[in-house]
Amino acid sequence: MKAQGIEELTEQLDSEIENQENILDRKIQMNQTDQYIEIELTYEVLEEIGTKEKIVF
């Protein structure tokens, strides 16, 4: 059950990230109780935010 949940979440996140080469790190945290399994995937992604700065003197 855990492996299936991790696989589904990974596929969902991977489809939302345009350039897979920009993924720097993936972290998986799991908490399991008698009633549920909580899975947290954290992706660290390198992305350009397109900022421009203009300095006026």
Contact map, one row per residue, 1 for C-alpha under 8 A:
111110000000000000000000000000000000000000000000000000000
111111000000000000000000000000000000101000000000000000000
111111100000000000000000000000000000000000000000000000000
111111110000000000000000000000000000000000000000000000000
111111111000000000000000000000000000001000000000000000000
011111111100000000000000000000000000001010000000000000000
001111111110000000000000000000000000000000000000000000000
000111111111000000000000000000000000000000000000000000000
000011111111100000000000000000000000000010000000000000000
000001111111110000000000000000000000000010000000000000000
000000111111111000000000000000000000000000000000000000000
000000011111111100000000000000000000000000000000000000000
000000001111111110000000000000000000000000000000000000000
000000000111111111010000000000000000000000000000000000000
000000000011111111000000000000000000000000000000000000000
000000000001111111000000000000000000000000000000000000000
000000000000111111110000000000000000000000000000000000000
000000000000011111110000000000000000000000000000000000000
000000000000000011111110000000000000000000000000000000000
000000000000010011111110000000000000000000000000000000000
000000000000000000111111000000000000000000000000000000000
000000000000000000111111000000000000000000001110000000000
000000000000000000111111110000000000000000111100000000000
000000000000000000001111110000000000000000111100000000000
000000000000000000000011111000000000000000111000000000000
000000000000000000000011111100000000000011110000000000000
000000000000000000000000111110000000000011100000000000000
000000000000000000000000011111000000001111000000000000000
000000000000000000000000001111100000001110000000000000000
000000000000000000000000000111110000111100000000000000000
000000000000000000000000000011111000111000000000000000000
000000000000000000000000000001111111110000000000000000000
000000000000000000000000000000111111100000000000000000000
000000000000000000000000000000011111000000000000000000000
000000000000000000000000000000011111100000000000000000000
000000000000000000000000000000011111110000000000000000000
010000000000000000000000000001111011111000000000000000000
000000000000000000000000000001110001111100000000000000000
010011000000000000000000000111100000111110000000000000000
000000000000000000000000000111000000011111000000000000000
000001001100000000000000011110000000001111100000000000000
000000000000000000000000011100000000000111110000000000000
000000000000000000000011111000000000000011111000000000000
000000000000000000000011110000000000000001111100000000000
000000000000000000000111100000000000000000111110000000000
000000000000000000000111000000000000000000011111000000000
000000000000000000000100000000000000000000001111100000000
000000000000000000000000000000000000000000000111110000000
000000000000000000000000000000000000000000000011111000000
000000000000000000000000000000000000000000000001111100000
000000000000000000000000000000000000000000000000111110000
000000000000000000000000000000000000000000000000011111000
000000000000000000000000000000000000000000000000001111100
000000000000000000000000000000000000000000000000000111110
000000000000000000000000000000000000000000000000000011111
000000000000000000000000000000000000000000000000000001111
000000000000000000000000000000000000000000000000000000111
